[in-house]
Every structure is written in structure tokens, then in C-alpha cells.
Amino acid sequence: MPITVNLDVMMAKRKISAGELAEKIDITPANLSILKNNKAKAVRFSTLEALCDALDCQPGDILEFTREEK
């Protein structure tokens, strides 16, 4: 998939655990894990907003587009 979720990088930079972040943004640890491990098919804007607020970052710090070779 050409969209990569760099959530683990931002979490490490902010020194926040998955459990703490899940609690802060009010999602289950299982759903955060799906996002973190690049298994999500979609992300709600409300979730992205909560992540950016909790991690004090921009959406581009979390999501990265990589063009696939044709």
C-alpha cells in the first residue's frame, strides 16, 4: 500500500506508550495496534485529529505517501 503509517516513530519521539496513547485518544489498544502496524484500510479524520493533538504533530508526520513502481 502506498500510504505508510509512521505512528510508532512519532510515539517514540514523544515517549508515549501505545496504552497511554489509546487512552488519550479514546480508542481501543487493538484499534491503535491496527493503525500502528499499517493494517488499517481507513482512518477517520476525528481519529487523525486526536492523534495529532495527543502527539503534537501534523498529519504528514504520521502518514507518508510512497509512489509504487509500475
N, CA, C and O atoms as CSV, one atom per row, in Angstrom:
chain,resi,resn,atom,element,x,y,z
A,1,MET,N,N,0.848,-1.176,0.000
A,1,MET,CA,C,0.000,0.000,0.000
A,1,MET,C,C,0.896,1.242,0.000
A,1,MET,O,O,1.878,1.295,0.740
A,2,PRO,N,N,0.569,2.226,-0.812
A,2,PRO,CA,C,1.430,3.394,-0.930
A,2,PRO,C,C,1.374,4.361,0.263
A,2,PRO,O,O,2.208,5.261,0.351
A,3,ILE,N,N,0.417,4.197,1.174
A,3,ILE,CA,C,0.354,5.038,2.372
A,3,ILE,C,C,0.949,4.253,3.537
A,3,ILE,O,O,0.498,3.153,3.857
A,4,THR,N,N,1.971,4.837,4.166
A,4,THR,CA,C,2.615,4.220,5.316
A,4,THR,C,C,2.270,5.030,6.556
A,4,THR,O,O,2.305,6.261,6.534
A,5,VAL,N,N,1.939,4.336,7.632
A,5,VAL,CA,C,1.633,4.983,8.904
A,5,VAL,C,C,2.885,4.923,9.773
A,5,VAL,O,O,3.348,3.843,10.139
A,6,ASN,N,N,3.423,6.087,10.095
A,6,ASN,CA,C,4.635,6.185,10.906
A,6,ASN,C,C,4.304,6.522,12.364
A,6,ASN,O,O,5.005,7.303,13.007
A,7,LEU,N,N,3.252,5.934,12.858
A,7,LEU,CA,C,2.792,6.223,14.211
A,7,LEU,C,C,3.818,5.801,15.260
A,7,LEU,O,O,4.012,6.500,16.256
A,8,ASP,N,N,4.467,4.677,15.044
A,8,ASP,CA,C,5.456,4.205,16.012
A,8,ASP,C,C,6.628,5.173,16.138
A,8,ASP,O,O,7.193,5.325,17.222
A,9,VAL,N,N,6.997,5.830,15.036
A,9,VAL,CA,C,8.084,6.811,15.066
A,9,VAL,C,C,7.693,8.011,15.924
A,9,VAL,O,O,8.471,8.465,16.764
A,10,MET,N,N,6.486,8.518,15.707
A,10,MET,CA,C,6.029,9.673,16.484
A,10,MET,C,C,5.848,9.310,17.954
A,10,MET,O,O,6.138,10.120,18.834
A,11,MET,N,N,5.375,8.112,18.220
A,11,MET,CA,C,5.211,7.681,19.611
A,11,MET,C,C,6.572,7.617,20.306
A,11,MET,O,O,6.695,8.019,21.463
A,12,ALA,N,N,7.580,7.121,19.616
A,12,ALA,CA,C,8.929,7.040,20.185
A,12,ALA,C,C,9.486,8.438,20.434
A,12,ALA,O,O,10.093,8.693,21.475
A,13,LYS,N,N,9.278,9.345,19.476
A,13,LYS,CA,C,9.763,10.719,19.640
A,13,LYS,C,C,9.114,11.398,20.835
A,13,LYS,O,O,9.755,12.184,21.533
A,14,ARG,N,N,7.839,11.095,21.072
A,14,ARG,CA,C,7.090,11.728,22.168
A,14,ARG,C,C,7.148,10.911,23.464
A,14,ARG,O,O,6.602,11.311,24.492
A,15,LYS,N,N,7.817,9.768,23.390
A,15,LYS,CA,C,7.977,8.880,24.552
A,15,LYS,C,C,6.624,8.547,25.203
A,15,LYS,O,O,6.420,8.741,26.401
A,16,ILE,N,N,5.716,8.042,24.367
A,16,ILE,CA,C,4.383,7.668,24.842
A,16,ILE,C,C,4.117,6.221,24.459
A,16,ILE,O,O,4.420,5.802,23.342
A,17,SER,N,N,3.555,5.468,25.375
A,17,SER,CA,C,3.256,4.059,25.110
A,17,SER,C,C,1.951,3.933,24.340
A,17,SER,O,O,1.143,4.860,24.293
A,18,ALA,N,N,1.764,2.773,23.742
A,18,ALA,CA,C,0.538,2.515,22.984
A,18,ALA,C,C,-0.682,2.584,23.902
A,18,ALA,O,O,-1.708,3.158,23.537
A,19,GLY,N,N,-0.567,2.007,25.072
A,19,GLY,CA,C,-1.691,2.030,26.013
A,19,GLY,C,C,-2.057,3.436,26.434
A,19,GLY,O,O,-3.236,3.780,26.516
A,20,GLU,N,N,-1.052,4.248,26.699
A,20,GLU,CA,C,-1.288,5.636,27.110
A,20,GLU,C,C,-1.918,6.435,25.975
A,20,GLU,O,O,-2.848,7.210,26.198
A,21,LEU,N,N,-1.408,6.245,24.751
A,21,LEU,CA,C,-1.952,6.966,23.602
A,21,LEU,C,C,-3.386,6.538,23.315
A,21,LEU,O,O,-4.247,7.377,23.051
A,22,ALA,N,N,-3.639,5.241,23.366
A,22,ALA,CA,C,-5.003,4.743,23.123
A,22,ALA,C,C,-5.977,5.359,24.117
A,22,ALA,O,O,-7.087,5.743,23.748
A,23,GLU,N,N,-5.567,5.452,25.369
A,23,GLU,CA,C,-6.424,6.041,26.397
A,23,GLU,C,C,-6.641,7.530,26.131
A,23,GLU,O,O,-7.756,8.034,26.268
A,24,LYS,N,N,-5.574,8.231,25.751
A,24,LYS,CA,C,-5.664,9.668,25.492
A,24,LYS,C,C,-6.615,9.991,24.353
A,24,LYS,O,O,-7.349,10.977,24.421
A,25,ILE,N,N,-6.614,9.174,23.307
A,25,ILE,CA,C,-7.444,9.479,22.134
A,25,ILE,C,C,-8.742,8.672,22.119
A,25,ILE,O,O,-9.524,8.741,21.170
A,26,ASP,N,N,-8.950,7.915,23.178
A,26,ASP,CA,C,-10.209,7.182,23.379
A,26,ASP,C,C,-10.506,6.161,22.274
A,26,ASP,O,O,-11.616,6.112,21.743
A,27,ILE,N,N,-9.500,5.349,21.939
A,27,ILE,CA,C,-9.741,4.191,21.084
A,27,ILE,C,C,-9.159,2.964,21.802
A,27,ILE,O,O,-8.377,3.095,22.744
A,28,THR,N,N,-9.547,1.802,21.348
A,28,THR,CA,C,-9.055,0.589,21.997
A,28,THR,C,C,-7.594,0.352,21.625
A,28,THR,O,O,-7.162,0.736,20.538
A,29,PRO,N,N,-6.833,-0.276,22.515
A,29,PRO,CA,C,-5.457,-0.626,22.168
A,29,PRO,C,C,-5.386,-1.485,20.902
A,29,PRO,O,O,-4.436,-1.367,20.129
A,30,ALA,N,N,-6.382,-2.346,20.688
A,30,ALA,CA,C,-6.408,-3.189,19.488
A,30,ALA,C,C,-6.532,-2.337,18.223
A,30,ALA,O,O,-5.849,-2.598,17.233
A,31,ASN,N,N,-7.396,-1.323,18.247
A,31,ASN,CA,C,-7.544,-0.449,17.074
A,31,ASN,C,C,-6.297,0.394,16.853
A,31,ASN,O,O,-5.918,0.645,15.709
A,32,LEU,N,N,-5.655,0.835,17.927
A,32,LEU,CA,C,-4.404,1.583,17.782
A,32,LEU,C,C,-3.334,0.688,17.170
A,32,LEU,O,O,-2.550,1.136,16.333
A,33,SER,N,N,-3.303,-0.563,17.581
A,33,SER,CA,C,-2.344,-1.523,17.037
A,33,SER,C,C,-2.558,-1.725,15.537
A,33,SER,O,O,-1.591,-1.817,14.781
A,34,ILE,N,N,-3.803,-1.792,15.110
A,34,ILE,CA,C,-4.118,-1.931,13.683
A,34,ILE,C,C,-3.568,-0.737,12.909
A,34,ILE,O,O,-2.982,-0.902,11.839
A,35,LEU,N,N,-3.759,0.460,13.451
A,35,LEU,CA,C,-3.218,1.663,12.811
A,35,LEU,C,C,-1.698,1.630,12.787
A,35,LEU,O,O,-1.074,1.864,11.752
A,36,LYS,N,N,-1.111,1.336,13.944
A,36,LYS,CA,C,0.328,1.366,14.113
A,36,LYS,C,C,1.044,0.369,13.205
A,36,LYS,O,O,2.148,0.632,12.729
A,37,ASN,N,N,0.414,-0.762,12.974
A,37,ASN,CA,C,1.037,-1.834,12.185
A,37,ASN,C,C,0.653,-1.807,10.710
A,37,ASN,O,O,0.834,-2.791,9.993
A,38,ASN,N,N,0.114,-0.657,10.259
A,38,ASN,CA,C,-0.210,-0.468,8.841
A,38,ASN,C,C,-1.258,-1.451,8.325
A,38,ASN,O,O,-1.236,-1.812,7.148
A,39,LYS,N,N,-2.166,-1.883,9.181
A,39,LYS,CA,C,-3.200,-2.842,8.779
A,39,LYS,C,C,-4.539,-2.160,8.511
A,39,LYS,O,O,-5.467,-2.803,8.020
A,40,ALA,N,N,-4.654,-0.869,8.826
A,40,ALA,CA,C,-5.925,-0.150,8.671
A,40,ALA,C,C,-6.198,0.126,7.193
A,40,ALA,O,O,-5.282,0.421,6.426
A,41,LYS,N,N,-7.449,0.029,6.814
A,41,LYS,CA,C,-7.867,0.347,5.450
A,41,LYS,C,C,-8.263,1.817,5.336
A,41,LYS,O,O,-8.272,2.381,4.241
A,42,ALA,N,N,-8.593,2.437,6.480
A,42,ALA,CA,C,-9.021,3.838,6.502
A,42,ALA,C,C,-8.773,4.403,7.892
A,42,ALA,O,O,-8.652,3.666,8.871
A,43,VAL,N,N,-8.699,5.731,7.956
A,43,VAL,CA,C,-8.545,6.427,9.229
A,43,VAL,C,C,-9.560,7.560,9.243
A,43,VAL,O,O,-9.618,8.355,8.305
A,44,ARG,N,N,-10.351,7.638,10.287
A,44,ARG,CA,C,-11.301,8.741,10.416
A,44,ARG,C,C,-10.542,10.030,10.680
A,44,ARG,O,O,-9.517,10.030,11.361
A,45,PHE,N,N,-11.049,11.120,10.139
A,45,PHE,CA,C,-10.421,12.414,10.403
A,45,PHE,C,C,-10.440,12.732,11.891
A,45,PHE,O,O,-9.500,13.338,12.405
A,46,SER,N,N,-11.487,12.335,12.582
A,46,SER,CA,C,-11.554,12.600,14.023
A,46,SER,C,C,-10.444,11.854,14.768
A,46,SER,O,O,-9.886,12.376,15.733
A,47,THR,N,N,-10.126,10.643,14.323
A,47,THR,CA,C,-9.031,9.881,14.928
A,47,THR,C,C,-7.694,10.516,14.597
A,47,THR,O,O,-6.829,10.639,15.465
A,48,LEU,N,N,-7.519,10.923,13.341
A,48,LEU,CA,C,-6.282,11.578,12.925
A,48,LEU,C,C,-6.085,12.885,13.698
A,48,LEU,O,O,-4.975,13.198,14.129
A,49,GLU,N,N,-7.162,13.634,13.867
A,49,GLU,CA,C,-7.103,14.882,14.634
A,49,GLU,C,C,-6.697,14.606,16.079
A,49,GLU,O,O,-5.859,15.318,16.633
A,50,ALA,N,N,-7.278,13.586,16.689
A,50,ALA,CA,C,-6.955,13.234,18.071
A,50,ALA,C,C,-5.493,12.793,18.197
A,50,ALA,O,O,-4.814,13.144,19.161
A,51,LEU,N,N,-5.016,12.019,17.214
A,51,LEU,CA,C,-3.611,11.594,17.212
A,51,LEU,C,C,-2.679,12.799,17.127
A,51,LEU,O,O,-1.713,12.900,17.883
A,52,CYS,N,N,-2.975,13.710,16.203
A,52,CYS,CA,C,-2.135,14.897,16.038
A,52,CYS,C,C,-2.147,15.762,17.290
A,52,CYS,O,O,-1.119,16.321,17.673
A,53,ASP,N,N,-3.293,15.871,17.919
A,53,ASP,CA,C,-3.399,16.661,19.148
A,53,ASP,C,C,-2.587,16.010,20.268
A,53,ASP,O,O,-1.822,16.685,20.957
A,54,ALA,N,N,-2.752,14.713,20.447
A,54,ALA,CA,C,-2.069,13.989,21.526
A,54,ALA,C,C,-0.558,13.941,21.312
A,54,ALA,O,O,0.209,13.981,22.274
A,55,LEU,N,N,-0.128,13.856,20.046
A,55,LEU,CA,C,1.298,13.737,19.747
A,55,LEU,C,C,1.939,15.074,19.362
A,55,LEU,O,O,3.137,15.141,19.085
A,56,ASP,N,N,1.127,16.132,19.348
A,56,ASP,CA,C,1.597,17.472,18.990
A,56,ASP,C,C,2.362,17.429,17.670
A,56,ASP,O,O,3.539,17.784,17.597
A,57,CYS,N,N,1.656,16.982,16.628
A,57,CYS,CA,C,2.286,16.849,15.318
A,57,CYS,C,C,1.277,17.160,14.215
A,57,CYS,O,O,0.117,17.466,14.490
A,58,GLN,N,N,1.724,17.079,12.985
A,58,GLN,CA,C,0.887,17.296,11.815
A,58,GLN,C,C,0.549,15.941,11.184
A,58,GLN,O,O,1.278,14.972,11.395
A,59,PRO,N,N,-0.549,15.854,10.409
A,59,PRO,CA,C,-0.895,14.587,9.752
A,59,PRO,C,C,0.261,14.016,8.924
A,59,PRO,O,O,0.442,12.800,8.875
A,60,GLY,N,N,1.036,14.875,8.281
A,60,GLY,CA,C,2.165,14.428,7.477
A,60,GLY,C,C,3.293,13.804,8.291
A,60,GLY,O,O,4.150,13.111,7.743
A,61,ASP,N,N,3.291,14.048,9.593
A,61,ASP,CA,C,4.277,13.396,10.460
A,61,ASP,C,C,3.901,11.939,10.711
A,61,ASP,O,O,4.751,11.119,11.059
A,62,ILE,N,N,2.628,11.629,10.533
A,62,ILE,CA,C,2.119,10.279,10.803
A,62,ILE,C,C,1.932,9.480,9.518
A,62,ILE,O,O,2.237,8.289,9.473
A,63,LEU,N,N,1.431,10.138,8.476
A,63,LEU,CA,C,1.121,9.459,7.217
A,63,LEU,C,C,2.129,9.841,6.144
A,63,LEU,O,O,2.499,11.008,6.016
A,64,GLU,N,N,2.567,8.857,5.379
A,64,GLU,CA,C,3.554,9.084,4.314
A,64,GLU,C,C,3.103,8.372,3.048
A,64,GLU,O,O,2.716,7.204,3.082
A,65,PHE,N,N,3.158,9.089,1.929
A,65,PHE,CA,C,2.822,8.507,0.635
A,65,PHE,C,C,4.099,8.117,-0.103
A,65,PHE,O,O,5.022,8.922,-0.234
A,66,THR,N,N,4.142,6.886,-0.578
A,66,THR,CA,C,5.271,6.416,-1.376
A,66,THR,C,C,4.732,5.891,-2.696
A,66,THR,O,O,3.911,4.973,-2.718
A,67,ARG,N,N,5.186,6.464,-3.777
A,67,ARG,CA,C,4.724,6.049,-5.098
A,67,ARG,C,C,5.189,4.630,-5.384
A,67,ARG,O,O,6.359,4.294,-5.198
A,68,GLU,N,N,4.253,3.803,-5.839
A,68,GLU,CA,C,4.607,2.416,-6.188
A,68,GLU,C,C,5.210,2.378,-7.587
A,68,GLU,O,O,4.807,3.138,-8.467
A,69,GLU,N,N,6.161,1.503,-7.779
A,69,GLU,CA,C,6.770,1.312,-9.104
A,69,GLU,C,C,5.761,0.661,-10.032
A,69,GLU,O,O,5.008,-0.218,-9.613
A,70,LYS,N,N,5.738,1.087,-11.291
A,70,LYS,CA,C,4.804,0.498,-12.261
A,70,LYS,C,C,5.489,-0.488,-13.142
A,70,LYS,O,O,4.856,-1.080,-14.016
